[in-house]
């Protein structure tokens, strides 16, 4: 630490007031913490977490709602396989059709089958 810093403060990225907000998360608490960190950038990382957690617990459900909305609309990130690091394919909802099947031409399995001709 330099002589101008207070104990518990880090000089990394805080000297000029620059702050990287980070990406939106699907976790409402992390979205709250990102904003809390922006407002309390002078605190150390440990102190931000400690005070942010205490503040989050005191919020009502209505006060947490904006962070829940941000989390709900945040994009899902592709997951990686823990064994090989490859990305998983996102699973479609049941009944969802791919763009290839949205054409007006029915797929062979969806075409109406003609009844067999009767032999006289």
N, C-alpha and C positions, 0 to 999 in steps of 0.2 A: 504494500500500500504506500502511496505517496504521502508526503507530510500534509497536504491540503485536504485529504479525505477524512471523513469521520469514520470511527470504527464501525464495521459492519457494512460499509459501502464499497462498491466495486467501481473502478474507473472505466471498465470495459463498456464503451458505447454511451456513456452518460456524461462525458465531459462537455459535449456540444449539445446535449439535450436530444440527440437523435434517438428514435425508438422505432424498432421494427415490430409492427403489431402482430404478426403471425397470421396463420390461416384460420378461417372459421372452423370450429369443431362441431361434431355432432353431440358434444357433451355440454349442456348448459352452464355447468360450473366453470369449465375452462373458458367459455366465452365471457362470463362475468369476470374471471380472473384476468383476462387479457385487458379489459377495460379498467379494472382496478389497478393493474400494474401501470397502465398509461397515466392514471391520475396520481399514483404514488411512486413515480420513477426514482425518487431520491432514496427509497428504502432498499435494503439488501434483498436478494432473492428469497432467503429464508423468512425474513420479516414480512415480505409481500404475501407469501403463502400463509403465514400464521395469521396475519390480520385479515387477509382476504377470506380465509375459511371462517373466521369468527363473524365477519360481516355477512357472509353468505348464509350462515345458520340463522341470523337474526332477520333476514328478509322474509316477507310474507310470500305466499304463492303468487299474488298479483304482481309483486315487485320482481319476481323471478320470471314472469311470463315473457318479457322481451328476449331474454336469453334462451328460453325454451323455443321461441319462434325461430331465432337465428339457428339454433341447433337442428330444428326440424327441416329447414330449407337448405342446410349446408349439404354440399354434394358428398356422396359416399366415395371414399377412396378405394381403389382396388386393393384387395388383400393379396398377400404373398404366401406361397406355400412355405411352411417352416422348414421343410426338408431340403428343397432345392432353390427356393427364392423366386420361382416362377409366379406370375400373377394368375389368380383364379379368374375364371369367367364369371360375370355376374349372372346369377340365376334369374330367370324371368318368372313373373307371377303366373300362376296357373291360368290358362286361357289366353295368355298374351300371345300375340302373333308377331313374328319377325317382319321386317319391311318387305322381304321377298314374298311373303304370303299375303300381303295386303292388296295385291293386284286384284283386278276384277275377275280374272280368269281363275276358276276354281281349281284346286289341286285335285289330282286324280282320285284320291280317297274321298273327296268331298262331292264329286260329280254324282248325279243321279244315275243309278244303274237301271237299265231297261230290264223288264222281266223277261225271262227266257221264252222264246217262241214255242208255242204248243205245236206238237207234231200230230198230224191227223192220221 
